[in-house]
């Protein structure tokens, strides 16, 4: 969820894997390297139901584009940030329908992590670190999205990691899962 440290952890993991001489690719959605990702980001910075719907559509296009382009690359690891959990931003009960639909058609890994953080902590981090806030980055939205995302972790093989821990400790936890392969 927003403010959990997922991008920070993804880039730390990327560096750890590179040091181990693993080939890697990272996709942080929405991405700024394509039209759909740019549109998703634009609508995330807007307000209202139309912006919510538009951000979801462009986000899905961005993710599907990434899968089509990057999942076929011959690399040891592809790190996707948000990916399936982006469906937690959909209204109830569409978040479950969306998740199950995309979980059926998108590739999954045995290493899928959800960084859980209390909404109060996520809100604090966002206020301290962002110059602009997205539509889902209010305290109330963070509470709702967290609840839906935690429910989605029950599907598939999600590992819930305490995102409230120090950055280095979280990085060690994530790395340890990959070391066991």
Secondary structure, DSSP 8 states (H G I E B T S, - for coil): -TTS-HHHHHHHHHHHHHHTT--EEEEESS-SSSHHHHHHHHHHTS-SHHHHHHHHHHHHHHHHHHHHHHTTS--SEEEEESGGGGGGGS-TTHHHHHHHHHHHHS---S-EEEEE--HHHHHHHHHHH-SS--TT-SHHHHHHHHHHHHHHTTTTTEEEEETTS-HHHHHHHHHHHHHT-
